[in-house]
Amino acid sequence: MDISERRLRQACRAYCLAPELITPSPQQNGFIERFLRRLKEERIWQSRFGSFEEAKQGIHKWMRW
């Protein structure tokens, strides 16, 4: 189990959520598909990040807004 899987499992337990495997498609995962579209339109495509770290900070700031 890698660190991201471990963190996901911990977060699910902390929020009493049951992870569920679904077919990766907009029909099955509309909420996250819409979120990613908004993220790209409102932050990623509007910016020219100089580094990966700068992109991470910019996306984090957008998500906190």
N, C-alpha and C positions, 0 to 999 in steps of 0.2 A: 504494500500500500504506500503510495507516494504522499508527500506532504499536502498537496492540494486535496486529495481524496480524504485524508485524515481531517483536514480543516473543515471540509464539507460535512463529514459525519458529525464532528463536534458541534458545528452550527445547527445541524438538524436536531441533534439531541437537546441543545440549549433552548431551541424554540419549539420543541415538541412537534417536529415535522417528520413525516415519513417520506423519504426519497422514493421517487417513482420513475422507472425507466419508460420512456416513450419513444416513438418513432421520430427522428429528427426532421420535422417539417413544420411549416407555418401553421398548418391546420391543427397540429398537436401542441404547438408551443407558441401560440399567437402573442401572449403577453411579452415574452422575452424577445421575440422577433420585432415587435413594435418598439420595445425599449432600445434595441440595438439600432433600429432605423433612426429613431430620434437622436440617439447619441452621435451617429455618423453625420446626420444633417445639421444638428445644432452645434456640435463641438469639433469633431474630427475633420470634416471637410471644410470647416471655416478657419482652421488653424494651420500654421506651418510650424510644427514642433521641431526644435533643434536636436533633440535627443529622446531616447526612450524614456528617460527619467522625467523630462519636461512633459512629455505626452501623458505619462502616468499622473503627474501632478495636475495637469489641465483637466483630465478626465475626472479625477477625484474631486476637483473643485466644482466641476459641472454637476456631478452626482450629488454633492452636498447642497447645491443651489436649490 
